[in-house]
Amino acid sequence: WCRDHWAIAGTLPTLRDYFTARPAEALARHALYAGQLPEYLASRARELAEHHAPLAAWDTLADMIWTWLHSPVAAEADSHTVHGSAWRLFRLAQHLGLSGGEIRALTLVDLERLLEPLDALSAPVRGALWQYAYEHHYRDGLINALANNHGRWP
């Protein structure tokens, strides 16, 4: 795997040298595989890890990770944040057809219960579900537009 993806031998000394020369990539991969990242950073890290990303991309991500790890929110892993719980709740409410008023009327316990099924999913499965929901909505809109305009042009 190391030879195919990084063009290096898969030995500990070679891996040490590789990541010593790429500290940003090492930091990002370590944080990703240790499960220390919120979804928005984890998805970026997975994307870079799956491709042969340039060093500048790893540097940018490492800066973002370092900032997040040293923020007060990182110490409170179960806290609700705009980029975490609020965004997921917003997207979930859209898919469920819930209005802002209906969401505001819910208690914190109700809101957390609403998010529980999402939290139970692994990050890759959760991401795939969001992607499917987005594509389904887009696909429905496209098909409806095509059907509504069928025969309008020669």
C-alpha positions in Angstrom: 0.0 0.0 0.0 2.7 2.4 0.9 4.6 1.7 -2.3 1.4 2.2 -4.4 0.2 5.3 -2.8 3.3 7.1 -1.5 6.0 5.5 -3.5 7.9 4.5 -0.4 8.7 1.2 1.4 6.3 0.2 4.1 8.8 0.1 6.9 8.7 2.1 10.1 11.9 4.1 9.4 10.6 5.0 5.9 7.2 6.0 7.3 8.8 8.0 10.1 10.9 9.9 7.5 7.9 10.4 5.3 5.8 12.0 8.0 8.7 13.9 9.5 9.0 15.6 6.2 5.2 16.2 6.2 4.2 17.2 9.7 0.9 18.8 8.6 -0.2 15.5 7.0 0.9 13.6 10.1 -1.1 15.8 12.4 -4.2 15.6 10.2 -4.1 11.9 9.8 -3.4 11.3 13.5 -6.4 13.5 14.5 -8.6 11.8 11.9 -7.8 8.3 12.9 -7.9 9.1 16.6 -11.5 10.3 16.1 -10.7 13.8 17.4 -12.3 15.8 14.6 -15.7 17.2 14.1 -17.4 16.1 10.9 -16.5 19.1 8.8 -12.8 18.6 9.5 -12.9 14.8 9.3 -14.5 14.9 5.9 -11.8 17.2 4.6 -9.1 15.0 6.1 -10.7 11.9 4.5 -10.8 13.6 1.2 -7.2 14.5 1.3 -6.2 11.1 2.6 -8.0 9.4 -0.3 -6.1 11.4 -2.9 -2.5 12.4 -3.4 -3.1 15.9 -2.0 -0.5 18.7 -2.3 1.4 19.8 0.8 -0.4 23.1 0.8 -3.7 21.4 1.2 -2.4 19.5 4.2 -0.9 22.7 5.7 -4.3 24.5 5.4 -6.1 21.6 7.0 -3.5 21.2 9.8 -4.0 24.9 10.6 -7.7 24.4 10.8 -7.3 21.3 13.0 -4.8 23.0 15.3 -7.2 25.9 15.7 -10.1 23.6 16.5 -8.1 21.4 18.9 -7.2 24.5 20.9 -10.6 26.0 20.9 -12.9 25.8 24.0 -15.4 23.8 21.9 -12.9 20.9 21.4 -12.6 20.4 25.1 -16.4 20.0 25.3 -16.9 17.2 22.8 -20.6 16.8 23.7 -21.4 20.5 23.3 -23.7 21.8 20.6 -22.1 24.0 18.0 -23.3 25.8 14.9 -21.1 23.7 12.6 -22.1 20.5 14.4 -25.5 20.1 15.9 -27.2 23.2 14.6 -26.3 22.6 11.0 -27.3 18.9 11.2 -30.5 19.9 12.9 -31.2 22.5 10.2 -30.6 20.0 7.4 -32.6 17.3 9.2 -35.5 19.7 9.7 -35.5 20.5 6.0 -35.7 16.9 5.0 -38.4 16.2 7.6 -40.4 19.3 6.5 -40.2 20.9 10.0 -40.6 24.7 10.2 -38.4 26.9 12.3 -41.3 27.5 14.7 -41.7 23.7 15.2 -38.0 23.4 15.9 -38.0 26.3 18.3 -40.9 24.7 20.2 -38.9 21.6 21.0 -37.0 21.2 24.2 -33.3 20.5 24.3 -34.1 16.9 25.2 -36.4 16.6 22.2 -33.8 18.1 19.9 -31.1 15.7 21.1 -33.5 12.8 20.7 -34.1 14.0 17.1 -30.4 13.9 16.4 -29.7 10.5 18.1 -30.3 8.4 15.0 -27.7 10.5 13.1 -25.2 10.3 16.0 -25.6 6.5 16.0 -24.3 6.3 12.4 -20.6 6.2 11.5 -19.3 9.3 9.8 -19.0 7.6 6.4 -22.6 6.2 6.5 -23.9 9.6 7.8 -22.1 11.4 5.0 -23.5 9.0 2.4 -27.0 9.5 3.7 -26.8 13.2 3.5 -25.4 12.9 0.0 -28.2 10.6 -1.1 -30.8 13.0 0.4 -29.3 15.9 -1.4 -29.1 14.0 -4.7 -32.6 12.7 -4.3 -33.9 16.3 -3.9 -31.9 17.5 -6.9 -32.9 14.5 -9.0 -36.6 15.1 -8.2 -36.3 18.8 -9.2 -34.6 18.0 -12.4 -37.1 15.2 -13.4 -40.0 17.5 -12.5 -38.6 20.4 -14.6 -38.1 18.0 -17.6 -41.6 16.6 -17.2 -43.2 20.0 -16.9 -41.3 21.3 -20.0 -41.6 18.3 -22.2 -42.8 19.2 -25.7 -42.4 23.0 -25.2 -39.5 23.2 -27.7 -39.5 21.9 -31.2 
